[in-house]
Amino acid sequence: MLSYQHIYHAGNLADVQKHAVLAWILAYMTRKDKPISYIETHSGRAVYDLTATEALKTGEAAQGIQRPDIAAWFDSDHPYAKALHKVASDHSGNHYPGSPKIAETLLREQDQLHLAELHPQEAHALEIAMGRTAKVYQQDGFGLAQSLCPPTPRRGVLLIDPSYEIKSDYDTIPTFMTQISKKWNVGTIVLWYPVLIDGGYSQMVHKLKRAFPDGIDHRVGFPPARQGHRMIGSGLFIVNAPYGLHDELARLSKCFARLTKKD
């Protein structure tokens, strides 16, 4: 499906959770001198103008990272804050980094970035935004991951971040992640999923917990961005989580809990 464009949702509360955790993981993994591989299945355009008509139409960024109290969750030393500052400096304060640009900001010359994006317009924008720092593939991201894994270098991260407009993704992702894990048993696999009112994610997460008993399911709740909006939270399922991530996830959970706390 080629209709989805993340510009409508960039910088929302789901992005805050997903990108803060991704940035933490990448910063942790680059503490060692050894190179890593970063693979992303659904990359988008990498940099988003939050003053664009599409972003203003939904107002999701205004309810997310543009809120001063939410931005204050991350001090200047947090890797997510560093990525936000870098993109704001390179473009303008109104621009927001997608996960490919966050990865580029935190990774090093010896690291490998492989980015899949099927949408022609988004793939073209992705190539421009990333320049020569990444390999961009205009193809199905699940297929790309299957073909690359196990990657070289073997240390690394796979981010799976579909739009779930293709409803069968909920059924096929557990099998896909199991296959990838068997090929690449040292890889850190991060799956994002939306927490919707209808609970469509629940069976998928149940299957993942059975397949990966040691996996981490980190779920946060937040108010809908606007009346009638079905997303009321955001989830990450993480396989082979780095040491110390539990503490960061607990901190984020406390931050998000403030948004739904009733006086």
The 8 nearest C-alpha neighbors of each residue, nearest first, counted from 0:
[[1, 2, 165, 164, 3, 118, 117, 162],
 [0, 2, 118, 3, 117, 4, 119, 164],
 [3, 1, 0, 4, 118, 164, 162, 5],
 [4, 2, 1, 5, 162, 0, 164, 118],
 [5, 3, 6, 2, 7, 43, 121, 8],
 [4, 6, 7, 8, 9, 43, 3, 44],
 [7, 5, 9, 8, 4, 54, 47, 53],
 [8, 6, 54, 53, 5, 9, 57, 4],
 [7, 9, 5, 6, 11, 59, 10, 54],
 [10, 8, 6, 11, 5, 7, 60, 47],
 [9, 11, 60, 14, 64, 63, 8, 95],
 [10, 12, 63, 60, 59, 14, 13, 9],
 [11, 13, 63, 15, 14, 16, 10, 64],
 [12, 14, 233, 16, 15, 11, 17, 232],
 [15, 13, 17, 11, 12, 16, 10, 18],
 [14, 16, 12, 13, 18, 17, 19, 11],
 [17, 15, 13, 19, 14, 18, 20, 12],
 [18, 16, 14, 20, 19, 15, 21, 13],
 [17, 19, 21, 20, 15, 14, 16, 22],
 [18, 20, 79, 22, 16, 21, 17, 15],
 [21, 19, 23, 18, 22, 17, 24, 16],
 [20, 22, 18, 24, 23, 19, 17, 25],
 [21, 23, 25, 19, 79, 20, 78, 24],
 [22, 24, 20, 26, 21, 25, 78, 27],
 [25, 23, 27, 21, 22, 26, 28, 20],
 [26, 24, 28, 22, 27, 23, 29, 21],
 [25, 27, 23, 29, 24, 28, 22, 105],
 [28, 26, 24, 25, 29, 30, 23, 241],
 [27, 29, 25, 30, 26, 24, 31, 155],
 [30, 28, 31, 26, 27, 25, 32, 106],
 [29, 31, 28, 27, 32, 26, 33, 25],
 [32, 30, 29, 33, 28, 34, 27, 35],
 [31, 33, 34, 30, 29, 109, 28, 35],
 [32, 34, 31, 35, 29, 154, 109, 30],
 [35, 33, 110, 109, 152, 32, 36, 154],
 [36, 34, 155, 154, 110, 152, 111, 37],
 [35, 37, 155, 111, 152, 110, 112, 154],
 [36, 38, 112, 156, 155, 157, 111, 113],
 [39, 37, 113, 157, 114, 112, 158, 156],
 [38, 40, 158, 114, 157, 41, 42, 115],
 [39, 41, 140, 115, 159, 141, 42, 158],
 [42, 40, 116, 160, 161, 115, 39, 140],
 [41, 43, 116, 115, 39, 114, 40, 99],
 [44, 42, 121, 45, 41, 116, 5, 125],
 [43, 45, 125, 121, 124, 46, 122, 42],
 [46, 44, 97, 100, 99, 125, 43, 96],
 [47, 45, 96, 97, 95, 44, 94, 100],
 [48, 46, 95, 94, 49, 6, 96, 9],
 [49, 47, 94, 50, 51, 93, 95, 46],
 [48, 50, 93, 51, 54, 94, 47, 95],
 [49, 51, 48, 55, 93, 54, 52, 94],
 [52, 50, 49, 54, 53, 48, 55, 6],
 [51, 53, 55, 54, 56, 50, 49, 7],
 [52, 54, 7, 56, 51, 55, 6, 57],
 [55, 53, 7, 51, 56, 49, 52, 6],
 [56, 54, 58, 52, 57, 53, 50, 51],
 [55, 57, 53, 54, 58, 52, 7, 59],
 [58, 56, 59, 55, 54, 7, 53, 8],
 [59, 57, 55, 61, 60, 56, 54, 62],
 [58, 60, 11, 62, 61, 57, 224, 8],
 [61, 59, 11, 10, 63, 62, 58, 65],
 [60, 62, 65, 58, 59, 63, 66, 64],
 [63, 61, 59, 60, 66, 224, 11, 58],
 [64, 62, 11, 12, 60, 61, 65, 66],
 [63, 65, 66, 10, 70, 60, 69, 11],
 [66, 64, 61, 63, 60, 67, 62, 70],
 [65, 67, 69, 64, 68, 63, 61, 62],
 [68, 66, 70, 69, 71, 65, 64, 72],
 [67, 69, 71, 66, 70, 72, 65, 64],
 [70, 68, 71, 66, 67, 72, 64, 63],
 [69, 71, 67, 72, 64, 68, 73, 66],
 [72, 70, 68, 69, 73, 67, 74, 66],
 [73, 71, 70, 69, 74, 68, 254, 251],
 [74, 72, 71, 77, 80, 70, 75, 79],
 [75, 73, 76, 77, 71, 72, 80, 70],
 [74, 76, 77, 80, 81, 73, 78, 84],
 [77, 75, 74, 78, 81, 80, 73, 79],
 [76, 78, 80, 79, 75, 74, 73, 81],
 [79, 77, 81, 80, 22, 23, 76, 82],
 [78, 80, 19, 82, 22, 81, 77, 83],
 [81, 79, 83, 77, 78, 82, 75, 73],
 [80, 82, 78, 84, 79, 83, 85, 77],
 [83, 81, 85, 79, 80, 84, 101, 104],
 [84, 82, 80, 86, 81, 85, 87, 79],
 [83, 85, 87, 81, 82, 86, 88, 80],
 [86, 84, 82, 88, 87, 83, 81, 89],
 [85, 87, 89, 88, 83, 84, 90, 96],
 [86, 88, 92, 91, 84, 90, 85, 89],
 [89, 87, 85, 86, 90, 91, 84, 92],
 [90, 88, 86, 87, 85, 91, 84, 92],
 [91, 89, 87, 88, 86, 94, 92, 93],
 [92, 90, 87, 93, 94, 88, 89, 86],
 [91, 93, 87, 94, 90, 88, 86, 95],
 [94, 92, 91, 49, 48, 50, 95, 87],
 [95, 93, 48, 47, 92, 91, 49, 87],
 [94, 96, 47, 46, 48, 10, 97, 83],
 [97, 95, 46, 100, 45, 101, 86, 47],
 [96, 98, 45, 100, 46, 99, 101, 95],
 [97, 99, 101, 100, 102, 18, 96, 45],
 [100, 98, 102, 45, 101, 97, 103, 42],
 [101, 99, 103, 45, 102, 96, 98, 97],
 [102, 100, 98, 104, 99, 103, 82, 96],
 [103, 101, 99, 100, 105, 104, 106, 98],
 [102, 104, 100, 106, 101, 105, 99, 132],
 [103, 105, 101, 102, 82, 106, 100, 85],
 [106, 104, 102, 103, 101, 26, 25, 107],
 [105, 107, 103, 102, 104, 110, 29, 108],
 [108, 106, 110, 109, 105, 103, 29, 34],
 [107, 109, 110, 106, 111, 132, 34, 103],
 [108, 110, 107, 34, 111, 35, 106, 33],
 [111, 109, 34, 35, 107, 108, 36, 106],
 [110, 112, 36, 37, 35, 113, 109, 133],
 [113, 111, 133, 37, 38, 36, 134, 114],
 [114, 112, 38, 134, 133, 37, 135, 39],
 [115, 113, 135, 39, 38, 42, 136, 134],
 [114, 116, 136, 140, 40, 41, 42, 137],
 [117, 115, 137, 122, 41, 42, 118, 138],
 [116, 118, 138, 137, 139, 119, 122, 115],
 [117, 119, 121, 1, 120, 116, 122, 137],
 [120, 118, 122, 121, 123, 117, 137, 116],
 [121, 119, 123, 122, 118, 124, 44, 125],
 [120, 122, 44, 124, 118, 123, 119, 43],
 [123, 121, 125, 119, 116, 124, 120, 118],
 [122, 124, 126, 120, 125, 121, 119, 127],
 [125, 123, 121, 127, 44, 122, 126, 128],
 [126, 124, 44, 122, 128, 123, 127, 45],
 [127, 125, 123, 129, 124, 128, 130, 122],
 [126, 128, 124, 125, 130, 129, 123, 44],
 [129, 127, 125, 126, 130, 124, 45, 46],
 [128, 130, 126, 127, 132, 125, 133, 131],
 [131, 129, 127, 132, 128, 126, 133, 125],
 [132, 130, 133, 129, 134, 126, 127, 128],
 [131, 133, 130, 129, 103, 134, 112, 108],
 [134, 132, 112, 131, 113, 135, 129, 111],
 [133, 135, 113, 112, 114, 136, 132, 131],
 [136, 134, 114, 115, 133, 113, 126, 137],
 [135, 137, 115, 138, 114, 116, 134, 113],
 [138, 136, 117, 116, 115, 122, 135, 119],
 [139, 137, 117, 136, 116, 115, 140, 143],
 [138, 140, 142, 141, 117, 143, 115, 116],
 [139, 141, 40, 143, 115, 142, 41, 138],
 [140, 142, 144, 143, 139, 40, 145, 175],
 [141, 143, 145, 140, 144, 139, 146, 138],
 [142, 144, 140, 146, 145, 141, 147, 139],
 [143, 145, 147, 141, 146, 142, 148, 140],
 [144, 146, 142, 143, 148, 147, 141, 179],
 [145, 147, 143, 144, 148, 142, 149, 141],
 [148, 146, 144, 150, 145, 149, 143, 151],
 [149, 147, 150, 145, 146, 144, 183, 182],
 [148, 150, 183, 182, 147, 153, 151, 179],
 [151, 149, 148, 147, 153, 152, 36, 183],
 [152, 150, 153, 36, 149, 154, 35, 111],
 [151, 153, 35, 36, 154, 150, 34, 155],
 [154, 152, 151, 150, 155, 149, 35, 36],
 [155, 153, 35, 152, 186, 36, 185, 34],
 [154, 156, 36, 35, 186, 37, 153, 187],
 [155, 157, 187, 37, 186, 188, 38, 36],
 [156, 158, 38, 188, 39, 37, 189, 187],
 [157, 159, 39, 189, 190, 160, 188, 38],
 [160, 158, 190, 40, 189, 39, 161, 191],
 [159, 161, 191, 41, 158, 190, 40, 162],
 [162, 160, 163, 41, 159, 40, 191, 192],
 [161, 163, 164, 160, 3, 165, 41, 192],
 [164, 162, 165, 161, 166, 168, 169, 192],
 [163, 165, 162, 166, 0, 3, 161, 168],
 [166, 164, 163, 167, 168, 0, 162, 169],
 [165, 167, 168, 163, 164, 169, 170, 199],
 [166, 168, 170, 169, 165, 171, 163, 172],
 [169, 167, 171, 166, 170, 172, 165, 163],
 [168, 170, 167, 203, 171, 172, 166, 200],
 [171, 169, 167, 168, 172, 203, 173, 166],
 [170, 172, 168, 174, 173, 169, 175, 167],
 [171, 173, 175, 174, 168, 169, 170, 176],
 [174, 172, 176, 175, 207, 171, 177, 206],
 [173, 175, 177, 172, 176, 171, 178, 170],
 [176, 174, 172, 178, 173, 177, 171, 179],
 [175, 177, 179, 173, 178, 174, 172, 180],
 [178, 176, 174, 180, 175, 179, 173, 181],
 [177, 179, 175, 181, 176, 180, 174, 182],
 [180, 178, 176, 182, 181, 177, 183, 175],
 [179, 181, 184, 183, 177, 182, 178, 176],
 [180, 182, 178, 179, 184, 183, 177, 176],
 [183, 181, 179, 180, 149, 184, 148, 178],
 [184, 182, 149, 180, 186, 185, 181, 179],
 [183, 185, 180, 181, 186, 182, 179, 239],
 [186, 184, 183, 154, 187, 239, 153, 180],
 [187, 185, 155, 183, 184, 156, 154, 188],
 [186, 188, 156, 239, 238, 240, 155, 157],
 [189, 187, 157, 238, 237, 156, 186, 158],
 [188, 190, 237, 158, 236, 157, 159, 187],
 [191, 189, 159, 236, 235, 158, 160, 237],
 [192, 190, 235, 160, 234, 159, 236, 189],
 [191, 193, 234, 233, 235, 194, 190, 200],
 [194, 192, 233, 195, 234, 232, 230, 191],
 [193, 195, 232, 233, 230, 231, 234, 192],
 [196, 194, 230, 229, 198, 197, 231, 193],
 [195, 197, 229, 198, 230, 231, 194, 199],
 [198, 196, 195, 199, 229, 194, 200, 230],
 [199, 197, 195, 200, 196, 201, 194, 202],
 [200, 198, 197, 201, 195, 202, 169, 194],
 [199, 201, 198, 203, 202, 204, 169, 194],
 [202, 200, 204, 203, 199, 198, 205, 194],
 [203, 201, 205, 204, 200, 206, 199, 169],
 [204, 202, 206, 205, 201, 200, 169, 207],
 [203, 205, 207, 201, 206, 202, 208, 200],
 [204, 206, 202, 208, 203, 207, 201, 209],
 [207, 205, 209, 203, 204, 208, 210, 202],
 [208, 206, 204, 210, 209, 205, 173, 211],
 [209, 207, 211, 205, 212, 206, 210, 204],
 [208, 210, 206, 207, 211, 212, 205, 204],
 [211, 209, 207, 208, 206, 212, 177, 173],
 [210, 212, 208, 214, 213, 209, 207, 238],
 [213, 211, 208, 214, 209, 210, 207, 215],
 [214, 212, 211, 215, 238, 208, 239, 210],
 [215, 213, 238, 211, 212, 237, 216, 208],
 [214, 216, 237, 236, 217, 213, 238, 240],
 [217, 215, 236, 235, 218, 237, 214, 234],
 [218, 216, 235, 234, 215, 236, 219, 248],
 [217, 219, 234, 233, 216, 235, 220, 232],
 [220, 218, 232, 233, 252, 255, 234, 217],
 [219, 221, 232, 231, 233, 255, 218, 222],
 [220, 222, 232, 231, 259, 258, 223, 255],
 [221, 223, 231, 224, 259, 258, 220, 232],
 [224, 222, 231, 225, 228, 230, 221, 229],
 [225, 223, 59, 62, 222, 228, 226, 58],
 [226, 224, 223, 228, 227, 57, 58, 59],
 [227, 225, 228, 223, 224, 229, 222, 230],
 [226, 228, 229, 225, 223, 224, 230, 196],
 [229, 227, 223, 225, 226, 230, 224, 231],
 [228, 230, 195, 196, 227, 231, 223, 197],
 [231, 229, 195, 194, 232, 228, 223, 196],
 [232, 230, 223, 221, 222, 195, 220, 194],
 [233, 231, 220, 194, 221, 219, 230, 193],
 [232, 234, 193, 194, 13, 219, 218, 192],
 [235, 233, 218, 192, 217, 191, 193, 219],
 [234, 236, 191, 217, 190, 216, 237, 192],
 [235, 237, 216, 190, 215, 189, 217, 191],
 [236, 238, 189, 215, 214, 188, 240, 235],
 [237, 239, 214, 188, 240, 187, 189, 215],
 [240, 238, 187, 241, 237, 186, 188, 214],
 [239, 241, 238, 237, 187, 242, 244, 215],
 [242, 240, 244, 243, 239, 24, 27, 28],
 [241, 243, 244, 240, 245, 27, 239, 246],
 [242, 244, 245, 246, 241, 247, 240, 27],
 [243, 245, 247, 246, 242, 241, 248, 240],
 [244, 246, 248, 243, 247, 249, 242, 240],
 [245, 247, 249, 244, 248, 243, 250, 251],
 [248, 246, 250, 244, 249, 245, 251, 243],
 [247, 249, 251, 245, 250, 246, 252, 244],
 [250, 248, 252, 246, 247, 251, 245, 253],
 [251, 249, 247, 253, 248, 252, 246, 254],
 [252, 250, 254, 248, 253, 249, 255, 247],
 [253, 251, 249, 255, 254, 250, 256, 248],
 [252, 254, 256, 250, 251, 255, 249, 257],
 [255, 253, 251, 252, 256, 257, 250, 72],
 [254, 256, 252, 257, 258, 253, 251, 219],
 [255, 257, 253, 258, 254, 259, 252, 260],
 [258, 256, 260, 255, 259, 254, 253, 261],
 [259, 257, 256, 255, 260, 221, 222, 254],
 [258, 260, 257, 256, 221, 261, 222, 220],
 [261, 259, 257, 258, 256, 262, 255, 221],
 [262, 260, 259, 258, 257, 256, 222, 221],
 [261, 260, 259, 257, 258, 256, 222, 255]]
